[in-house]
Amino acid sequence: MRKTILLIMIILFCAALAFADGSGKMDLKVGDEVYACNCGPDCPCKTMSNNPGKCTCNKDMVKAKVMKVEGDHVMLKADSWPEERAFKTTGKYTCACGKDCKCNTISQNPGKCTCGTEMKKVE
């Protein structure tokens, strides 16, 4: 009986770790709104988040709307941008704040996510 309980506890612990590990992917559809890096179309960080804050370049992010989804890229449009900008929906880095965090920040560069937690490399 103790072995069974121990095995169940180990399985639950491993499952909790798996869910706490960010996938580095944002599942977006046309019409969704996210916060995106406002550095310009050539910015290498391409940070996106569910929350307002600063991107990994330490610039204020802007609310943007998903205009088009093409594979692992989206075209975003913000009121302050003259045209749509392309962003990857898969990041090289993701928020490491755990399963209860709702920021879902991804970036192509290391740095802090919008909730202030250091981002981790996606494996």
C-alpha positions, 0 to 999 in steps of 0.5 A: 500500500505504501509503495502504491501511495509513493508511486502516485505521489511521484507521478503527481509531482512529475506531472506538476513539474511538466505543467509548470514548465512553459512550452514557449508557445502562444496559441493565438487566433485572429481577433485575440489581443496580446501585448507585444514589443514596441521597439520596431519591426527589426527588433530581435526580441519579438516579446509577446505577453498576455499582460502589459509590461516591458519586453526583454529590451526593457521597452514598454509593450503595446496592446496589439490585435492578431490580424492573421495566423500563418503556421507559427507566425502571427501578424499583429497590428497596434494602433500606434503602428503604421502597418502590421508586424510579424511575430513568432508564436514560439519563443526561445525563452518563456516565463518561468513563474510556474503553472499559476502565472497567467502572463504567458510571456515568450521572447526570442531573447533572455530577460524578465517576463512581464510579471518580473520573473527571469525567463528560461530557455525553452528546451 
